[in-house]
Amino acid sequence: MTVSLTSLSSIMSSYGFGTTSSTSQTDASATVQAALQKLADDAAAKAAASSSSSGTQVNISQAALAAANAKADNAKDASVVLTETRANLDAQYAAGTAKGSADLSQLSGRALAIMALNKDGSFSAAESRAAKNALQQDTRTSFLSAMSGGLDASSISSFSTQLADQYDNMSEEEREARGWTEQFRNTSADFSSKIADMPSLFDQI
């Protein structure tokens, strides 16, 4: 069975990429305070994970936390995610972090996507750019991790399946920010099934 090189190119190229009412001052202050508390809670959770003697246990804990954050954010209204993300950044700035240098590692893919798209101008150009870079880096890291055992039919097929599954569980905002279309999703799923029929080609690369 023949696999289109265009399909492979489409999948591989993706790895590199490529109005609300104002709240009162009291509400804004409360939101920032809540974000500060969340930052403290996240830091405590991260410290607890880091205290584990096993590197594998640390990775699982952090991955589980990220998955939980993503699931929670995907269930919220977009306006809520935007407000919480803005408050998270403002809380970091209030704690002394330089503007444009906020830690985005604890934000979900949807939160990063809303920042990157910045459709209502709630974020600065630097913040939006940082979110785009974070999404791109996440894709590259996932790809490199999947291929760490070697570029062969099995690893590419597995990662293509992962992409399709990831798309199915993504918010619309994240799909748009990453530039992932339904055609891309279907190409990944189709490529995954076809590549399994030609292991000899990729085993020789």
VEXDREN-2710 file (C-alpha; in Angstrom, 1 decimal):
% VEXDREN-2710
k/r/px/py/pz
1/MET/0.0/0.0/0.0
2/THR/1.4/3.4/-0.9
3/VAL/1.8/6.2/1.6
4/SER/1.7/9.8/0.1
5/LEU/4.9/11.7/0.8
6/THR/2.7/14.8/0.9
7/SER/0.9/13.3/3.9
8/LEU/4.2/12.7/5.7
9/SER/5.3/16.2/4.8
10/SER/2.0/17.6/6.2
11/ILE/2.4/15.8/9.5
12/MET/6.1/16.6/9.9
13/SER/5.7/20.3/9.0
14/SER/3.2/20.7/11.8
15/TYR/5.9/19.9/14.3
16/GLY/7.9/23.1/13.5
17/PHE/5.3/25.7/13.1
18/GLY/3.6/26.0/12.3
19/THR/-16.1/41.0/23.8
20/THR/-16.3/40.9/27.6
21/SER/-17.4/43.7/30.0
22/SER/-14.8/45.1/32.3
23/THR/-14.8/43.9/35.9
24/SER/-14.8/46.2/38.9
25/GLN/-11.6/47.0/40.7
26/THR/-12.8/44.8/43.6
27/ASP/-13.5/41.9/41.4
28/ALA/-10.1/42.2/39.7
29/SER/-8.3/42.3/43.0
30/ALA/-10.2/39.2/44.2
31/THR/-9.3/37.4/41.0
32/VAL/-5.6/38.2/41.3
33/GLN/-5.7/37.1/44.9
34/ALA/-7.2/33.8/43.8
35/ALA/-4.5/33.5/41.2
36/LEU/-1.8/34.1/43.8
37/GLN/-3.3/31.3/45.9
38/LYS/-3.4/29.0/42.9
39/LEU/0.3/29.8/42.2
40/ALA/1.1/28.9/45.8
41/ASP/-0.8/25.7/45.5
42/ASP/0.8/24.7/42.2
43/ALA/4.3/25.5/43.7
44/ALA/3.5/23.3/46.7
45/ALA/2.3/20.5/44.5
46/LYS/5.5/20.8/42.3
47/ALA/7.7/20.8/45.4
48/ALA/6.0/17.7/46.7
49/ALA/6.5/16.0/43.4
50/SER/10.2/17.1/43.4
51/SER/10.7/15.6/46.8
52/SER/10.1/12.1/45.5
53/SER/13.3/10.0/45.3
54/SER/12.3/8.5/42.0
55/GLY/12.7/10.5/38.8
56/THR/9.9/8.4/37.2
57/GLN/7.5/9.3/40.0
58/VAL/8.2/13.0/39.6
59/ASN/7.4/12.8/35.9
60/ILE/4.2/11.0/36.4
61/SER/3.1/13.5/39.1
62/GLN/3.8/16.4/36.8
63/ALA/2.1/14.8/33.9
64/ALA/-0.9/13.9/35.9
65/LEU/-1.1/17.5/37.2
66/ALA/-0.9/18.9/33.6
67/ALA/-3.6/16.5/32.4
68/ALA/-5.9/17.5/35.3
69/ASN/-5.4/21.2/34.5
70/ALA/-6.1/20.6/30.8
71/LYS/-9.3/18.6/31.5
72/ALA/-10.5/21.2/33.9
73/ASP/-9.9/24.1/31.5
74/ASN/-11.5/22.3/28.6
75/ALA/-14.7/22.0/30.6
76/LYS/-14.9/25.8/31.4
77/ASP/-16.3/28.6/29.4
78/ALA/-13.6/30.4/27.3
79/SER/-14.2/33.7/29.1
80/VAL/-13.5/32.0/32.5
81/VAL/-10.2/30.5/31.2
82/LEU/-9.2/33.9/29.8
83/THR/-10.0/35.7/33.1
84/GLU/-8.1/33.1/35.1
85/THR/-5.1/33.1/32.8
86/ARG/-4.9/36.9/32.9
87/ALA/-5.1/36.8/36.7
88/ASN/-2.3/34.2/36.8
89/LEU/0.0/36.4/34.8
90/ASP/-0.9/39.5/36.9
91/ALA/-0.3/37.5/40.1
92/GLN/3.2/36.6/38.9
93/TYR/3.9/40.2/38.0
94/ALA/2.6/41.3/41.4
95/ALA/5.0/38.7/43.0
96/GLY/8.0/40.3/41.3
97/THR/8.2/38.5/37.9
98/ALA/9.3/40.9/35.1
99/LYS/6.6/41.7/32.6
100/GLY/6.7/39.3/29.6
101/SER/8.7/36.7/31.6
102/ALA/5.9/34.9/33.3
103/ASP/6.2/31.1/33.9
104/LEU/3.7/29.5/31.4
105/SER/4.6/25.9/32.2
106/GLN/1.6/25.4/34.5
107/LEU/-1.0/26.7/31.9
108/SER/-3.1/24.3/29.9
109/GLY/-3.0/24.1/26.2
110/ARG/-6.3/25.9/26.0
111/ALA/-5.1/28.7/28.2
112/LEU/-2.0/29.1/26.1
113/ALA/-4.1/29.0/22.9
114/ILE/-6.4/31.8/24.2
115/MET/-3.3/33.8/25.0
116/ALA/-1.7/33.1/21.6
117/LEU/-4.9/34.0/19.7
118/ASN/-5.5/37.1/21.9
119/LYS/-8.8/37.9/20.1
120/ASP/-9.9/40.5/22.6
121/GLY/-6.5/42.1/23.2
122/SER/-6.4/41.0/26.9
123/PHE/-2.7/40.1/26.5
124/SER/0.3/42.0/25.4
125/ALA/2.1/41.2/22.2
126/ALA/5.0/39.7/24.2
127/GLU/2.6/37.5/26.2
128/SER/0.9/36.3/23.1
129/ARG/4.2/35.6/21.4
130/ALA/5.4/33.6/24.4
131/ALA/2.3/31.5/24.4
132/LYS/2.7/30.7/20.7
133/ASN/6.3/29.7/21.4
134/ALA/5.2/27.5/24.3
135/LEU/2.7/25.7/22.1
136/GLN/5.3/25.2/19.4
137/GLN/7.9/23.9/21.9
138/ASP/5.3/21.5/23.3
139/THR/4.7/20.0/19.8
140/ARG/8.5/19.7/19.1
141/THR/9.1/18.1/22.5
142/SER/6.3/15.6/22.0
143/PHE/7.7/14.6/18.6
144/LEU/11.3/14.3/19.8
145/SER/10.1/12.2/22.8
146/ALA/8.1/9.9/20.5
147/MET/11.1/9.5/18.1
148/SER/13.7/9.0/20.9
149/GLY/13.8/5.3/20.3
150/GLY/14.5/5.8/16.6
151/LEU/12.8/7.0/13.4
152/ASP/11.0/3.8/12.4
153/ALA/7.6/2.8/11.2
154/SER/6.3/1.9/14.6
155/SER/7.3/5.2/16.3
156/ILE/5.9/7.3/13.5
157/SER/2.6/5.2/13.4
158/SER/2.2/5.5/17.1
159/PHE/2.8/9.3/17.1
160/SER/0.4/9.8/14.2
161/THR/-2.2/8.0/16.2
162/GLN/-1.4/10.2/19.2
163/LEU/-1.9/13.3/17.1
164/ALA/-5.3/12.2/16.0
165/ASP/-6.3/11.4/19.6
166/GLN/-4.9/14.7/20.8
167/TYR/-6.9/16.6/18.2
168/ASP/-10.1/14.8/19.3
169/ASN/-9.6/16.0/22.9
170/MET/-8.5/19.5/22.1
171/SER/-10.5/22.7/22.5
172/GLU/-11.4/24.7/19.4
173/GLU/-9.1/27.4/20.5
174/GLU/-6.1/25.1/20.8
175/ARG/-6.8/23.6/17.4
176/GLU/-6.9/27.1/15.9
177/ALA/-3.7/28.3/17.6
178/ARG/-1.8/25.2/16.6
179/GLY/-3.1/25.4/13.1
180/TRP/-4.5/21.8/13.3
181/THR/-7.5/21.3/11.0
182/GLU/-9.8/18.3/10.7
183/GLN/-8.0/17.4/7.5
184/PHE/-4.7/17.3/9.4
185/ARG/-6.4/15.0/12.0
186/ASN/-7.7/12.7/9.4
187/THR/-4.4/12.6/7.5
188/SER/-2.6/11.7/10.8
189/ALA/-5.1/8.9/11.5
190/ASP/-4.9/7.6/7.9
191/PHE/-1.1/7.8/7.8
192/SER/-0.9/5.8/11.0
193/SER/-2.8/2.9/9.5
194/LYS/-1.0/2.9/6.2
195/ILE/2.6/3.2/7.4
196/ALA/2.3/-0.1/9.3
197/ASP/2.2/-1.8/5.9
198/MET/5.7/-0.5/4.9
199/PRO/8.1/-1.0/7.8
200/SER/11.0/-1.9/5.6
201/LEU/11.2/1.6/4.1
202/PHE/11.4/3.5/7.4
203/ASP/13.6/0.9/9.0
204/GLN/16.2/1.8/6.3
205/ILE/16.1/5.5/6.8
END
